[in-house]
Amino acid sequence: MRTPVVAGNWKMNKTAAEAAAFVDEVSPLIVGSSGREVIIAPTFPALAATVAAARGSNIRVSAQNLHWEASGAYTGEVSAGMLVEIGCTHVIIGHSERRQYFGENDGTVHLKTLAALDAGLTPIVCVGETLEQREAGNTEAVLTEQFTAGVGALQPEQFAELILAYEPVWAIGTGRTATPEIAEAAHREIRALAAECFGETTAGNVRILYGGSVKPSNFTGLLGCPNIDGGLVGGASLDPQSFAALVRA
């Protein structure tokens, strides 16, 4: 059985004080929610406060990005070792906003994934197509390219340590959610790619999250799909009541 994951990506929201207050409020709301992995990804300045507030709870803390080098002249960047020292357990890699605004590509996704794994972090590696690519019928080709170049060259034991996230770019922050059927088809394709590279057993064990305007009202339907193992949630993860409802789902 694959343990479901609910990961909240806060993007550029919440100060350190607000992050700590969120954890204090949401923790008692999900205290009885066993059998799932709960992750929050705050901004870099709020990581330490979130880790401190989450201590003793079942909430794990993820960073939203990292650099692939351990140190060096990379102004504004943060290394995997620095994240581990703070207390992070996960890191998001290759989010569509990183690709769109900051030049992230499949090559950097690969390098960052290796750096995270070497440091003991669990990478949450994102793949997904734009609206133009979907309308052109290129979804499968895009997913194949991103998967192959980003994580396809890993060793099987490395791949087994990560989490994948399918995020249709056209559904992120737009209110447009992929139907369970559309999402399941993409997740099934990603799992098939994993089977080609790493074998059926490894592919059957990897968790694949859905990300794209996830909210409590549509999450249960998505979770009913056999290849969807949870959500990488944006806006709906910023409110404690909403996030708790997603965890309880």
C-alpha positions as CSV (number, residue, x, y, z in Angstrom):
1,M,0.0,0.0,0.0
2,R,1.2,3.5,-0.9
3,T,0.9,6.0,2.0
4,P,-1.1,9.0,0.8
5,V,0.5,12.4,0.9
6,V,-1.0,15.8,1.5
7,A,1.7,18.5,0.8
8,G,0.9,22.2,1.1
9,N,3.0,24.5,-1.1
10,W,2.7,28.0,0.4
11,K,4.6,29.6,-2.4
12,M,5.5,33.3,-1.5
13,N,3.0,33.5,1.4
14,K,3.2,33.6,5.2
15,T,5.8,35.2,7.5
16,A,7.6,33.1,10.0
17,A,5.2,34.1,12.7
18,E,2.2,33.3,10.5
19,A,3.7,30.0,9.6
20,A,4.1,29.0,13.3
21,A,0.6,30.2,14.1
22,F,-0.8,28.1,11.2
23,V,1.0,24.9,12.6
24,D,-0.3,25.6,16.1
25,E,-3.9,25.9,14.7
26,V,-3.9,23.0,12.3
27,S,-2.0,20.4,14.5
28,P,-5.0,19.6,16.8
29,L,-7.3,19.4,13.8
30,I,-5.3,16.6,12.3
31,V,-4.0,14.8,15.4
32,G,-6.1,11.7,14.7
33,S,-5.3,11.5,11.0
34,S,-3.0,8.5,10.8
35,G,-2.0,6.5,7.7
36,R,-1.0,9.6,5.7
37,E,2.0,11.8,5.3
38,V,1.4,15.5,5.9
39,I,3.9,18.1,4.5
40,I,4.1,21.8,4.6
41,A,6.4,23.9,2.3
42,P,6.8,27.4,3.6
43,T,9.2,30.1,2.3
44,F,12.9,29.9,3.2
45,P,12.7,32.6,6.0
46,A,9.8,30.7,7.6
47,L,11.4,27.2,7.5
48,A,13.0,27.3,11.0
49,A,9.9,28.6,12.7
50,T,7.8,26.0,11.0
51,V,10.1,23.2,11.9
52,A,10.1,24.4,15.6
53,A,6.3,24.7,15.6
54,A,5.8,21.3,14.0
55,R,8.1,19.5,16.5
56,G,6.2,16.6,18.1
57,S,3.4,16.6,15.5
58,N,3.0,14.5,12.4
59,I,3.7,17.5,10.1
60,R,6.9,17.3,8.1
61,V,8.5,20.4,6.6
62,S,9.6,20.8,3.0
63,A,11.6,23.6,1.2
64,Q,10.3,24.9,-2.1
65,N,13.6,24.8,-4.0
66,L,17.4,24.2,-3.5
67,H,20.6,24.5,-5.5
68,W,22.4,21.5,-6.8
69,E,25.8,22.5,-5.4
70,A,26.8,22.1,-1.8
71,S,28.3,25.6,-1.5
72,G,29.8,28.3,-3.7
73,A,29.3,31.7,-5.4
74,Y,25.6,31.3,-6.0
75,T,24.0,34.5,-4.7
76,G,20.5,34.0,-3.4
77,E,20.6,30.2,-3.4
78,V,20.3,27.6,-0.7
79,S,21.9,24.1,-0.5
80,A,20.5,20.8,0.5
81,G,22.8,20.6,3.5
82,M,21.5,23.9,4.8
83,L,17.9,22.6,4.5
84,V,18.8,19.5,6.4
85,E,20.4,21.5,9.1
86,I,17.2,23.5,9.6
87,G,15.2,20.3,9.9
88,C,13.6,19.9,6.5
89,T,12.8,16.4,5.3
90,H,11.5,17.2,1.8
91,V,12.1,19.6,-1.0
92,I,10.0,20.5,-4.1
93,I,11.9,20.4,-7.4
94,G,10.9,21.6,-10.8
95,H,7.6,23.3,-10.0
96,S,6.0,24.9,-13.1
97,E,6.5,28.3,-11.6
98,R,10.2,27.7,-11.2
99,R,10.3,26.5,-14.8
100,Q,8.2,29.5,-16.1
101,Y,9.8,32.4,-14.1
102,F,13.3,31.2,-13.1
103,G,14.6,29.1,-16.0
104,E,14.3,25.7,-14.3
105,N,14.6,22.9,-16.9
106,D,14.8,19.1,-17.0
107,G,18.6,19.3,-16.6
108,T,18.5,21.4,-13.4
109,V,15.7,19.1,-12.1
110,H,18.0,16.2,-12.5
111,L,20.9,17.9,-10.7
112,K,18.7,19.2,-7.9
113,T,17.1,15.7,-7.4
114,L,20.6,14.2,-7.1
115,A,21.6,16.8,-4.6
116,A,18.5,16.3,-2.5
117,L,18.9,12.5,-2.4
118,D,22.6,12.8,-1.5
119,A,21.7,14.9,1.5
120,G,18.9,12.6,2.7
121,L,16.0,14.9,1.6
122,T,13.0,13.4,-0.2
123,P,12.5,15.2,-3.5
124,I,9.0,16.0,-4.7
125,V,9.6,16.2,-8.4
126,C,7.0,18.0,-10.5
127,V,6.0,17.3,-14.1
128,G,3.2,18.6,-16.2
129,E,2.0,20.2,-19.5
130,T,0.8,23.7,-20.4
131,L,-2.6,24.4,-21.9
132,E,-1.0,24.9,-25.3
133,Q,0.8,21.5,-25.1
134,R,-2.4,19.8,-24.0
135,E,-4.5,21.3,-26.8
136,A,-1.9,20.3,-29.3
137,G,-2.2,16.7,-28.1
138,N,1.4,16.7,-26.7
139,T,0.7,15.8,-23.1
140,E,2.2,12.3,-23.3
141,A,5.3,13.6,-25.2
142,V,5.8,16.4,-22.6
143,L,5.5,14.0,-19.6
144,T,7.8,11.5,-21.3
145,E,10.5,14.2,-21.9
146,Q,10.3,15.7,-18.4
147,F,10.3,12.3,-16.7
148,T,13.1,10.9,-18.8
149,A,15.4,13.9,-18.6
150,G,14.6,14.7,-15.0
151,V,14.5,11.4,-13.1
152,G,14.8,8.7,-15.7
153,A,18.6,8.3,-15.4
154,L,18.5,7.8,-11.6
155,Q,19.4,4.4,-10.1
156,P,16.4,2.4,-9.1
157,E,17.2,2.7,-5.4
158,Q,17.4,6.5,-5.9
159,F,14.1,6.7,-7.7
160,A,12.4,4.7,-5.0
161,E,13.1,7.5,-2.5
162,L,11.3,10.3,-4.3
163,I,7.7,11.5,-4.7
164,L,6.4,12.6,-8.1
165,A,3.8,15.3,-8.6
166,Y,1.7,15.8,-11.8
167,E,0.7,19.4,-12.1
168,P,-1.1,20.4,-15.3
169,V,0.1,24.0,-15.6
170,W,-3.3,25.0,-17.0
171,A,-5.0,24.1,-13.8
172,I,-2.6,25.8,-11.3
173,G,-4.2,28.8,-9.6
174,T,-6.8,29.1,-12.4
175,G,-9.7,27.3,-10.6
176,R,-9.7,24.8,-13.5
177,T,-9.1,21.4,-12.0
178,A,-8.4,18.4,-14.2
179,T,-11.3,15.9,-14.0
180,P,-10.5,12.7,-12.1
181,E,-10.5,11.0,-15.5
182,I,-7.9,13.4,-17.0
183,A,-5.8,13.3,-13.9
184,E,-5.9,9.6,-13.7
185,A,-4.8,9.2,-17.3
186,A,-1.8,11.4,-16.8
187,H,-0.9,9.6,-13.5
188,R,-1.2,6.2,-15.3
189,E,1.1,7.4,-18.0
190,I,3.7,8.6,-15.5
191,R,3.5,5.3,-13.7
192,A,4.0,3.5,-17.0
193,L,7.1,5.6,-17.7
194,A,8.4,4.6,-14.2
195,A,7.8,0.9,-15.0
196,E,9.7,1.2,-18.3
197,C,12.7,2.7,-16.5
198,F,12.7,1.0,-13.1
199,G,10.4,-2.0,-13.3
200,E,6.8,-2.7,-12.3
201,T,7.5,-3.2,-8.6
202,T,9.3,0.2,-8.2
203,A,6.7,1.9,-10.3
204,G,3.9,0.4,-8.2
205,N,5.5,1.8,-5.0
206,V,6.2,5.4,-6.1
207,R,3.7,8.0,-4.9
208,I,2.3,10.4,-7.5
209,L,0.5,13.5,-6.3
210,Y,-1.9,15.6,-8.2
211,G,-1.4,19.4,-8.1
212,G,-3.7,21.9,-9.8
213,S,-6.5,23.9,-8.0
214,V,-7.0,21.1,-5.4
215,K,-9.6,21.9,-2.8
216,P,-11.7,19.9,-0.2
217,S,-14.6,19.8,-2.6
218,N,-12.7,17.9,-5.4
219,F,-10.0,16.1,-3.5
220,T,-12.0,13.0,-2.6
221,G,-12.9,12.4,-6.2
222,L,-9.3,12.6,-7.2
223,L,-8.2,10.3,-4.4
224,G,-10.6,7.7,-5.7
225,C,-8.4,7.2,-8.7
226,P,-6.1,4.2,-8.4
227,N,-2.9,6.0,-9.5
228,I,-3.4,9.3,-7.5
229,D,-1.7,9.1,-4.1
230,G,-2.5,12.5,-2.7
231,G,-2.1,16.2,-3.5
232,L,0.4,19.0,-3.9
233,V,-1.8,21.8,-2.8
234,G,-1.4,25.5,-3.3
235,G,-4.0,28.1,-2.3
236,A,-6.2,25.6,-0.3
237,S,-3.3,24.8,2.0
238,L,-3.0,28.4,3.3
239,D,-6.1,28.1,5.5
240,P,-5.9,25.8,8.5
241,Q,-9.5,24.6,8.2
242,S,-9.2,23.9,4.5
243,F,-5.8,22.1,4.9
244,A,-7.1,20.0,7.7
245,A,-10.1,19.0,5.6
246,L,-7.7,17.8,2.9
247,V,-5.7,15.8,5.4
248,R,-8.8,14.2,6.8
249,A,-10.0,13.3,3.2
